[in-house]
Every structure is written in C-alpha cells, then in structure tokens.
Amino acid sequence: MSIRVEFIRRRPGGRVTVRPTIYDKSEVSLGRATDCDVHLSDLRVGLHHARLIQLSADKVRIEANGDHRVRVNNSQIRRRDISLNDGSVIRIGPYQLTVGKTETRGDLLVSIELVEAPTPIRDKRDEKAVFSMRGYAPDKRLTAWSLYTLIFAVFLILPIVLHFRAAEPEADSATAKLALASNQHWLAGGMSSAHANLVEDCRDCHVEPFTRVKDEDCLTCHEEVRDHADPLSLHASRPITEGSEKWLASLRTGLNIPEGRCGSCHFEHNGETGVLPSDSQLCVDCHAEMDQRFAETDLVNVSNFGRRHPEFKPLIVLDPQADDGAMKRVSLVDRPKENNGLEFPHDFHLSDDEVIRKLETLPANLRMRYGDELDCVDCHTIDAAGAYVEPIEMETHCSDCHSLAFATSDDTVRNLPHGEPEEVRETLQDFYLAQATQLLLGDQPSGVLERQLSSEARSRRERLRAQAFANAERNTDAMIQRIFSEEGVCTKCHENEDPAARAAVASSDLPEFTPVRLTNRYHPMADFNHAAHETGEINCSTCHKAETSSESADVLMPSITVCRACHDDTSGRTGIASDCLTCHAYHDDDLKAPIMQPARLQRDAMRTP
C-alpha cells in the first residue's frame, strides 16, 4: 500500500496548485514537529497530533495522540474508522483533510488544505501581559537580595569557617569532609567537550602555576589555526585606548592578559557551554569604528545587525568568457546584474501555461514528481548538511523537459551530449555514418557473388556507397543547422550574440556559445543554513523573488531588510538574536597568517627564510 498526500494551495486569481508527496507505507504521522511525515505548521496543531492508518482498500483510521483531539464531521473524537466513500471531512487545527482514492492506482489519497488564517500575532503589550510572572512570584528585588545573602553565606562565609574548624586538632572527620565539600564550589568549572581529553591533567594547559594559559600552550595542539586577517592589519585596527582604559590595558598585559590572546574570546571551564564565543561585542570592538583607525580598509563600520550593518554584497559573475568569470562582490544597493551566459527566465518556468502544458506531456513517473506546475525545489535541492543549494546540472535538473534526443534507432533513444559543439557534430556524424554502413552491409553480396558481378554492377554499388556516405554527411549538416539555429535547442538557453557566429551555421561551421558560469555561493564570506529557515510560513518566495524575475541577469538574493524582518533584536520588539558568529567565522582557513600576537609576530619573522 501507499499513501499520496496532496497539499492544496489557492493562489490569487483563483488558480489552485497541488504539491503531492507519496509515502510507501500504510501509516503517516501528522503534526507540527519536523519529524512528522506530514508537517502542519500552525500553533493550533500539536507536535505529534495524530496518525492516519489505512486499514483496507476502503477504510482508514484517524487516531489522535495523547490528549489531542481531531474533529471529524464537526465531532470531537480521539479515534474513528472512516470509509473512503462517505465523504467525511477531518479537521486538525486550521487544516482540512479529505480522504479518497487515486484515479490511477487506487491508492489512498489525502488532500490537505489550510482553510483558516494563521493565528494572529499579539502586540507587544499583550505579549508581556500573557508571559509576565507578576502576581505569581515574589518581588524580584526581594528575591535577588535574599539569594545574594544566601549565596554569600553558603559559598563564602561557610567555607572559610569550615576551613579553620577543620584545621583545629580536635576537629572530627565529619567536619573535615564537610570543609572539603564546601571547597569544591571554588573550582573553576567543568571542561568543555572539546577539551574533555585534558581533564585528567591540568598541566597540559596550565604549564606554570598561578599563571594564565599562554597562547603558545594553545598552539601546541592548534598549530594549524589561522587568523582573522594579516597580523599587522589586525594590530592597526585595534580600538584606541585612552586614560584609564590605556592604564588597564597595560595592567592586563603585565598580568599576561593582553588584548588579542586566545583566552580573550575562548573561555574554558564553562562545562557544556563550550569555548566558542557568542558575544558580538568582541567583534564590534574593532569593527564599530574601523575606518578611523585603519584607513586602508574597504570594510564598512558595523556595530549591530539591526541598525549598523552594510547592505549585502553578493559575489556575481561579470564576464563568463574570463577564466575566473571576472567575479566581483557588488552591493545590492546598486541593483547589480549578473552575466552568467545563461538564458533562464524564472517567472516563465514558475507560472507560464506553456510550462504547465509541457508537464502534462511527461511520463507518469515525472508527472508524479513535478505535480501540476514547477516549484523552486524541483530544480534547487539542498545539500545533505541542509546549508547550501546543490549546483545546477543540465542532465539532472533540465533534461526531463529540455530533451536532447535527436533520433530513435533499434528502440533506443539517441541523445546529443551536453557539451562543446564539436562533440555534438561528432556524435551526429557517428550516428548517420553508422546508419549508412548498416544499410550497405545489409545489401552486401557474398564473396562468390561479388566476384561474379559485372563491372557495371560493381560500379553501381560503388556509386550507392558514395551516395550513402554523402547522405550521411548531408543529414549531419542539416541536423547541425537545425540544432544551432535561432530556434534550435541550444539557443533557447545559451547565448550566441555574435552575428558572424550565426552566419557560420549556414556554412556548416560550428558557432561558439558563451560559456555558462553559475555562482555556487553568492555570499562566500558568510554562513547560511536553509534547513534552519524551514519553519512556519517561510518558503522560497519569502526571500527570493523568482516569480517576478524575467531575466537570468537578475540577482535573486534577498536584501538585508528581508533578514531584519526576523533577525532584528534592536527594534524594540522580540526578534531572533543575530550575533556576528551566527553568519561569520573568525578564523580564516584560507589566510596563511598565524594568530596575532606581537611576540609571535617577531618569532615568525625570524623563522622566515
């Protein structure tokens, strides 16, 4: 048995789209959790709300989990067996489910449609009133002072008293054990999982007693770690300290706590919290007013993502003819246009009736895969890590609709290679010459008959042979002109703007097409995870306006304003925290600079031959 689940979406204008998913099993789970087979993203739906079980060819069972309920024909139930023929309607939160059979195979068909608007978001005042603990807990100030007094007494006064009591000659063993237990609270804390192998020997890091861990000790293991930039630039971009700050900086240096040491960002003995920093202030100290201290930089000042962060600069292709694509980072403020050598209108593929009619002509297995119309995920698939989009390949993402088949021979479909024009011509020549050779071999007399043929007959056979090979050459030239013409299969997607190259087709010479160079990562200086953004009502069109893009030159990367709609915790409303390390990494593996320290700079300079 298999279950076909169809999500129905009604678009503006009355058009209905259907996205099918097939499960080769007799039971599917429904709920808000991401591990459910059918994901229903609304707060009125439980994490694991219900199960739908196919009992037979004509009957299913809907069963709610835990304390949840399901509405069947306006009746609240926990479990009910439903016939596929009585037209029952199932409601789970704002979603309406109808069950039936597929027209082709007779499998279970479940149609799901959002029939109610999502739950409205409360305003800021309502949100504070709902989640406030006022009236349910003691006063915060009284609680704070009470806890402060308790902690001061238990963790400072009591250990001191027990320490001196245990040192007295008449102290018993219980007092000594209690004193030892109270001292445990003064240990630095548990080790992170990254350094769990060092927990048995403190001297691996703390080489000198009563001395902070030095960078040289860290580099004993982390010798391959690279810096954020070249050391001299980092030194020049440090914040300028004056007055008391300058005095404190000198004091910290004297106590082996200089600025820029490993321990300035990585704090150990925090247990499972780990050693990776999360405070953006560590980055802002340098980047907030960098142009005032480091005139040579082209970086814009940054102090927070919500207010002071420059517009994104995607890396785009400017010249596909160049070996490196002449790639350049251009701000979205300048409305950049990309020249990747490809003709691809997104709006045409996502909504045009011609595309829909083309899908209707595909084999049944492909119609099942694509549904009624194309969607972003039909071509753009996320990698196994859920981070980035896999590179587009013609054979994988385009050939189902844009077939390169040119002939059928011996019940075998012959396809052109997706490569250089010379490869296409060689493939056509091989095919038509093979057909001519097969035709001649079928009419080839035996050796005895060949010797008995008259000279006239042999001459006629030679003429037929020459004619067959000439026909093969003409068929090759005709197919080349057809393929590479303005209406040919290649020019639909590939640019060939040189008039001389177009005229060359008429003389059977091959044209030169502009190479295609597609950008794999538009933001190589930042990290992004698509899987983390698959939540709520967010979909591809929330960030990428492909449905209105008519040119492949359009850069469909979202502006910073789109990201700030959620990632802005400085606007006075509750937003998703956006630390610098949410998107950016500090240590640059491509940079050959060591970790910045003046002493190490001098040491590394001495090592340079």
Secondary structure, DSSP 4 states (H G I P E B T S, - for coil): --EEEEEEEEPTTS-EEEEEEEESSSEEEEESSTTSSEE--STTS-TT-EEEEEEETTEEEEEE-TT--EEETTEEESEEEEETTTT-EEEETTEEEEEEE-TTT--EEEEEEE-SPPPPPP-HHHHHHHH--BTTB--HHHHHHHHHHHHHIIIIIHHHHHHHHHHSTT--HHHHHHHHHHHGGGS--PPPGGGGGGTT-GGGT--STTSPPPHHHHHTT-TT---SS-HHHHHHTSPP--THHHHHHHHHHHTT--TT-GGGT---S-GGG-S----THHHHHHHTTHHHH-TT--PPP-SBTTTB-PPP--EEES-TTSTTTTEEE--GGG--B---SB---HHHHHH-HHHHHHHHTS-HHHHHHHTTS--GGGT--B-TTSSSBPPP-IIIIITTTS--EEEEETTEEEE--SS-HHHHHHHHHHHHHHHHHHHHHHTPPPHHHHHHS-HHHHHHHHHHHHHHHHHHHHHHHHHHHHHHSTTSTTTTTB----HHHHHHHHTTPPP-PPPP---S-S-TTS---SGGG--TT--HHHH--GGG---TTB--PPPHHHHHTTS-TTSSS------GGGT--SS-TT--PPPP-HHHHHHHHHH--
